[in-house]
Amino acid sequence: MPFKLQFQAMEDGQLLREAILKQDISSRALTAIKFRGGKILVNGEEQNVRHILSKGDEITIIFPEEQASEHLKPEYGELNIVYEDDALLIIDKPPFINTIPSREHPTGSIANFVYGYFLEQGIDSTVHVVTRIDRYTTGLVCIAKHRHIHHLMSMQLQKGQIIKEYEAIVHGHVSKDLSIILPIGRKDSSIIEREVREDGQYAHTDVKVLKRFIYQNEPLSHVRLRLHTGRTHQIRVHMSHIGHPLVGDELYGGSKHILNRQALHCVYLEMIHPLLKKKIIFSSELVESMKKIIHN
């Protein structure tokens, strides 16, 4: 079935177009509805956007069918689904798998498997990743089931309404809880690596120390991190800059002799449900490889 959005007119004399835009439907989506097979119904009858509404009119927006990217191939495998409804899919991602395909890893990503799952379930959608995490990072990933839902969730990201928290194991004993507010930009000598630099983008990370311990004769800290911004490699860059790189993160000064990937896990997501307009919260336990180090 095509994706639908239904709501009531709240006042007399309002133009249908104005009522639609108040639902945060983008102008681009409205154009697609008009010219690519969607429909706008008022009390069950198709109308154009210049139609004048009466209070209480039932408005139904039927969005056009989505076309998946030709570069995204469906694959079939196990997905650890934390939550699912008509709008959202929350996945708990394992390590060593991309969130989306890349040039180096064009297949085997979460997006590939979600697209295969959508086809199996008869869900009329391509894959819209709202919160992405690195290949070697584990934990919660939010996926929107429709372009309009993705648009609404992107607005939340821009407003800072999606709260993301991570737990990490870092080298050294972090002395105290702190806020790191330092701009991040691309390193001149690399297309991948980032660094703290004056001309970078504003970046803010809160750090809370959960445990200081010794593992294999090395001082380590278990920390919880809240992102207030979403810069590429933000946690890795900020922690490295203060002298506490992530265990396993060789790119930013960590060592792989304890863990063969960066010890970073998205443990918490908080957001406003795009349709229900209520707060929803998801959590994820640390993976066993990280637990083993912390509770040695």
C-alpha positions in Angstrom: 0.0 0.0 0.0 1.3 3.5 -0.7 2.3 5.7 2.2 -0.6 7.9 3.4 -0.8 10.9 5.8 -4.2 11.9 7.2 -5.2 15.0 9.2 -8.1 17.4 9.8 -8.4 21.0 8.7 -8.2 23.2 11.8 -9.9 26.4 10.5 -12.4 27.7 7.9 -11.2 29.4 4.7 -7.7 28.0 4.7 -6.1 27.1 1.4 -5.4 23.4 1.1 -1.7 24.2 0.2 -1.3 26.1 3.5 -2.7 23.2 5.5 -0.4 20.7 3.8 2.7 22.8 4.4 1.8 23.1 8.1 2.2 19.3 8.2 5.9 19.9 7.3 5.5 18.3 3.9 8.3 19.7 1.8 7.7 21.6 -1.4 9.7 18.9 -3.2 7.4 16.2 -1.8 4.4 18.3 -2.8 5.7 18.5 -6.4 6.2 14.7 -6.4 2.6 14.2 -5.1 1.2 16.4 -7.9 3.2 15.0 -10.8 4.4 11.5 -9.9 1.3 9.6 -9.1 0.3 10.8 -5.7 -3.1 12.2 -4.7 -4.6 14.9 -2.4 -8.1 14.1 -1.1 -10.5 16.2 0.9 -13.3 14.2 2.4 -12.5 11.4 -0.1 -12.5 13.6 -3.2 -9.4 14.6 -5.1 -8.7 18.4 -4.9 -6.0 20.7 -6.0 -3.9 22.8 -3.6 -6.0 25.9 -4.2 -9.1 24.3 -2.7 -10.6 26.2 0.2 -11.1 24.1 3.4 -13.7 24.1 6.0 -12.9 23.3 9.6 -13.0 19.5 10.2 -12.4 18.5 6.6 -10.6 15.2 6.4 -7.4 15.6 4.3 -5.6 12.5 3.0 -2.2 12.8 1.3 -1.3 9.7 -0.8 2.4 9.8 -1.6 3.7 8.4 -4.9 5.5 5.1 -5.0 9.2 5.3 -4.1 12.0 4.2 -6.4 15.0 2.6 -4.9 18.4 3.7 -6.0 19.7 1.4 -8.8 23.0 1.2 -6.8 21.2 -0.4 -3.8 20.8 -4.1 -4.2 18.6 -6.1 -1.9 20.3 -8.7 0.2 18.8 -11.2 2.7 20.1 -11.9 6.1 19.4 -11.5 9.8 18.6 -8.1 11.2 18.5 -7.4 14.9 15.3 -5.3 15.0 14.8 -3.3 18.2 11.6 -1.5 17.1 9.4 -1.3 14.1 6.2 0.5 13.1 4.7 2.1 10.0 7.2 5.0 10.1 10.4 3.8 11.8 12.8 0.8 12.0 15.4 0.7 14.7 18.3 -1.7 14.2 21.0 -2.9 16.6 24.1 -3.0 14.3 26.9 -5.5 14.8 30.6 -4.6 14.1 32.3 -5.0 10.8 29.3 -4.0 8.7 28.6 -0.7 7.0 25.4 1.2 7.6 25.2 2.1 3.9 27.2 0.8 0.9 30.6 2.3 0.1 33.1 2.1 -2.7 35.2 -0.4 -0.7 32.1 -2.3 0.6 29.4 -2.0 -2.1 27.4 -4.9 -0.6 26.6 -6.4 2.8 25.5 -3.2 4.5 22.6 -2.6 6.8 20.9 -0.7 4.0 21.2 -3.8 1.7 19.6 -6.1 4.2 16.9 -3.6 5.2 16.0 -3.2 1.5 15.7 -7.0 1.2 13.6 -7.1 4.3 11.3 -4.3 2.9 10.8 -6.4 -0.3 10.0 -9.5 1.8 7.5 -7.6 3.9 5.8 -5.8 0.9 6.9 -2.4 2.3 6.7 0.2 -0.5 9.9 2.1 0.4 13.5 2.5 -0.3 16.0 2.8 2.7 16.3 6.2 4.4 19.0 6.1 7.1 18.4 8.8 9.7 21.3 8.1 12.1 24.4 6.4 10.7 27.3 4.9 12.6 30.8 3.8 11.3 31.6 0.3 10.0 33.4 -0.7 13.2 31.0 1.0 15.6 28.1 -1.0 17.1 24.6 -0.2 18.4 21.5 1.6 17.5 20.7 2.9 14.0 17.4 4.7 13.0 15.9 4.1 9.6 12.8 5.9 8.2 10.4 3.9 6.1 9.4 6.7 3.8 10.9 9.9 2.3 8.5 12.1 4.2 9.4 10.4 7.5 13.0 10.9 6.7 12.4 14.6 6.0 10.6 15.0 9.4 13.5 13.1 11.2 16.1 15.3 9.4 14.3 18.4 10.8 14.6 16.9 14.3 18.4 16.3 13.7 18.8 19.9 12.6 17.0 21.1 15.7 19.0 18.9 18.1 15.8 16.9 19.0 17.4 13.5 18.4 19.6 12.6 21.4 22.4 10.1 20.8 24.5 8.6 23.5 27.5 6.2 23.2 29.7 4.2 25.5 33.4 3.8 24.7 36.6 2.3 26.1 39.4 4.8 25.9 43.1 4.7 26.6 44.2 6.2 29.9 42.3 7.3 33.0 40.0 10.2 32.2 40.4 12.4 35.2 36.8 13.9 35.4 33.5 14.4 33.6 33.8 17.2 31.0 32.3 18.9 28.0 34.5 19.1 24.9 33.5 22.1 22.6 36.1 22.2 19.9 35.6 22.7 16.1 36.3 19.8 13.8 37.3 19.8 10.1 39.0 17.6 7.5 42.7 17.1 7.8 44.5 18.7 4.9 46.6 15.6 4.2 43.7 13.2 4.2 40.2 12.7 2.6 39.2 10.5 5.6 40.8 11.8 8.7 39.4 14.7 10.7 41.0 17.0 13.3 40.3 19.8 15.7 41.0 23.0 13.8 40.0 26.6 14.2 38.3 26.8 10.8 36.3 23.6 11.5 32.6 23.2 12.3 31.3 23.7 15.8 31.3 20.3 17.7 30.2 19.5 21.2 30.6 16.3 23.1 29.8 15.6 26.8 31.9 13.0 28.5 30.9 11.1 31.7 33.4 8.7 33.3 31.7 5.4 34.3 34.8 3.4 35.4 38.6 3.6 35.5 40.4 0.3 35.5 43.5 -1.6 34.5 43.4 -4.2 31.7 46.5 -6.1 30.6 48.6 -3.7 32.6 47.2 -0.7 30.8 45.0 2.1 32.3 41.7 2.4 30.5 38.4 4.3 31.1 34.8 3.3 30.3 33.0 6.5 29.3 29.5 7.6 28.3 29.3 10.3 25.6 26.4 12.5 24.5 26.6 14.1 21.1 25.2 17.6 20.8 26.4 17.8 17.2 27.0 15.2 14.6 30.3 15.8 12.9 32.1 13.0 11.1 34.3 11.0 13.6 33.3 13.5 16.3 33.8 11.2 19.3 37.0 9.7 18.0 38.5 13.1 17.2 37.5 14.8 20.5 38.7 11.9 22.7 42.0 11.6 20.8 42.5 15.4 21.1 42.3 15.3 24.9 44.8 12.4 25.0 42.4 9.5 25.4 41.9 7.8 22.0 39.5 5.0 21.7 40.8 1.5 22.2 41.1 -0.1 18.7 41.1 3.2 16.8 44.5 3.3 15.1 43.5 6.2 12.8 43.3 8.5 15.8 46.1 7.1 18.0 44.5 4.1 19.6 45.9 0.5 19.7 44.3 -2.7 18.4 46.2 -5.0 20.8 43.2 -5.2 23.1 40.3 -5.0 20.5 40.6 -5.2 16.7 38.1 -2.3 16.2 37.2 0.9 17.8 35.5 0.3 21.2 32.4 2.4 20.5 28.7 1.5 20.9 25.6 3.6 20.4 23.6 2.8 23.6 20.8 5.3 23.5 18.5 7.1 21.1 15.8 9.6 22.0 13.5 11.3 19.5 10.0 12.5 18.9 7.9 10.1 16.9 7.3 11.8 13.6 3.6 10.8 13.4 2.5 10.2 17.0 4.4 13.4 18.2 5.5 11.8 21.5 8.9 11.0 22.9 10.3 7.6 22.2 13.5 6.1 23.7 15.6 3.1 22.7 18.5 1.5 24.4 21.1 -1.2 23.6 23.4 -3.3 25.7 27.1 -3.2 25.1 28.4 -6.0 22.9 30.2 -8.9 24.6 33.7 -7.9 23.4 33.4 -4.6 25.2 31.8 -6.1 28.3 34.6 -8.6 28.6 37.2 -5.8 28.8 35.3 -3.6 31.2 34.3 -6.4 33.6 37.7 -8.3 33.5 
